[in-house]
Amino acid sequence: MSTATGAPTAPPPPSGPSAPPAAPASGSAPGGRFVARAAAATAVLTAAGSFFGLVRDQTIAHLFGAGSDTDAFLVSWTIPEFASTILIEDAMALVLVPAFSLALSRRAASRAAGEPDSGALAEDPAGNAADPVRALLAATLPRLLLALACAAAAVALLAPLLVGALAPGLADPGLAVDCTRLTAVTVLGFGTAGYFSAALRAHRSFVPPAAIYCAYNIAIIAVVLGLHARWGVRAAAFGVAAGSLAMVLVQLPAFWRRLPVRTAPTVRVRRAVRARRAVRARRAARAPRAAALVGWGLVAPVAVFALSRQSQVLVERFLASGLPPGAISHLNYAQKIAQLPMTFSLLLCTVTFPLVARAMADGRTERARRRVERDLVLAATVVLLGAAYVIAYAPQIVQLLFERGAFGAGDTAATASVMRVYATGLLGHCLAGALVRPFFAAARPVWYPAGAMAVGLLLTVAAGALAAPRWGVHGIAAANAAGITTTALLLLCGLRTRVLPVRVRPVAAGLGRLALAAAAATAAGLAAAPLLPSPLPTALAGALVVPAAFTTAALAVRAPEVPQLLTAVTRRFRHVR
């Protein structure tokens, strides 16, 4: 499979020293055909990764159930979940995709202006600053690897303190400490994988980054099946560590091809460096150093936002640790299933984020605005359709996926009820993930998203602390939904005045109509669910009932994008036929 998810009409140029001149910075961005291909390939690999993720969760549930051992493992899994969100899904991508996009824009502008080929100069260690992309790589990757290794070692050393802080009411903290020391490796693995993913996506290569969760989950499954009899639940923690390294290995070949590291300068390059020192001096005077593209002023607001967002999981685990055994497990399984629609809804935003960042780097604000507005509505369409299905068929979904082995009927009922509450916040999660991207696409410090996320987190903490003693895990899930929805509303209102002139009222009106269609689809699904006795036919029938009801209601209320999507699907069907 090629490194690019969906190649443009012409094959992409090589990125080495022999690469031909790139298109000018003012050139048009890839068209809809590229976006569609990239999104389709990303969706296929993400679906495969989600499938293996479900198999992973099924394997763990079958072997260890939802008791105290699983709770201990899930506390240790907080570290990988935290690291994944910060180092792969949020902070690393939000910082590095715009930085690499800006560096690529500068490279293209230099070549369009007829300046000497920066690829040759990039081979010389003393002249790395000649190529903005290579300079950015040299300025960031070695330091990042050192920082990640130190952070992983610190997590392993401080594991007892971390477990005590995350889950003070845990029944077996010693087991959780052992698992945490094993999963500490993921800080290094996820960070390296996140760096590779951001760099590849900025170069419009989407297949290797999309394949990382397939590699991750397959590695966990293999290790758990091979070692569970000897190590117990510790095998799952070791599998998580091995999976993080598999994420790096699956991207390494593509990363090496796109951003090769040259260590031995040739005689020709040394002569070129000496002859063009004046050119390098003028370029250095015009543009900031590559390290400035990811300076602390830019990293800090992204890191605070990502930490605040992932802290919702910490709040849930902390509050649930004082509830009866199994509470953390029920929250975990419910959240994993409920957030699948959100994962797929953000695929398009993942693909188009480098395009938005490049458009903003090139000064094409209007193009970026149109792309963001369309992405918001499309993502909301997908997530609301998925939320309607999850709410209507939660018991059948959990029963099909997990009710076997040590995971009994009581666990199914508890998980399904929590999953329905989680699903009410899926639109907020989706919009928060989609709206934060344009805030950071301009590669400049923006603190507003961190402030909006802090407000949502405070609401989650306060509401969860009040609701958990009375409503248990359901109160915790409801607090999560309320907090993230508040953050999404704040981000939507702040985007227009701070980053892009997004038309807030039309977008909000479209989202409202889509929400009405989702409510109608949920009601139809709830009415149809009891008509069939067994879970598999019921879930399959729901996969027809809910989309049909959603489409009918969306057309009735004139929800945006749905008619266009139907037209596109019909046109494609006619073409295939």
JOFEN-V579891 format. One record per helix or strand of 3 or more residues. SS is the DSSP state (hx for helix, st for strand). FROM is the first residue (numbers start at 1). TO is the last residue. If there is no record, write none. Layout:
# JOFEN-V579891
ss:from:to
SS:FROM:TO
SS:FROM:TO
This chain:
# JOFEN-V579891
ss:from:to
hx:32:64
hx:68:89
hx:91:112
hx:118:121
hx:125:130
hx:132:157
hx:159:166
hx:173:183
hx:186:202
hx:207:210
hx:212:231
hx:234:258
hx:267:275
hx:277:286
hx:290:294
hx:296:320
hx:327:338
hx:340:345
hx:347:361
hx:365:392
hx:394:402
hx:409:423
hx:426:441
hx:448:471
hx:473:498
hx:504:529
hx:535:556
hx:562:576
